[in-house]
């Protein structure tokens, strides 16, 4: 089982998703954040069906930082109840996983 995970989080627009992504990478809570700038979301909110244009952030991180990342996303997010879904991959390229795991968590001093 991989220690890596993907986190999906929708935002009102690509600018908000990018701003959050930059914070997450800078704080070493994410190795990479990919922003898909336009999607339509259909959902029920406060008893009514809504349809909104949103952006999707795909956040590559580790299960070790997941609890901190989840809390940080809630702080950065404008939504009252943001979508924050962690998904553990069934399989991952070992080279990519090594790179990813080296990018998240406390910074390791270079020798």
Secondary structure, DSSP 8 states (H G I E B T S, - for coil): --SEEEEEEEESSHHHHHHHHHHHHHTTS-SEEEEEEEEEEEEEETTEEEEEEEEEEEEEEETTTHHHHHHHHHHH--SSS---EEE--S---HHHHHHHHHHSSS-----
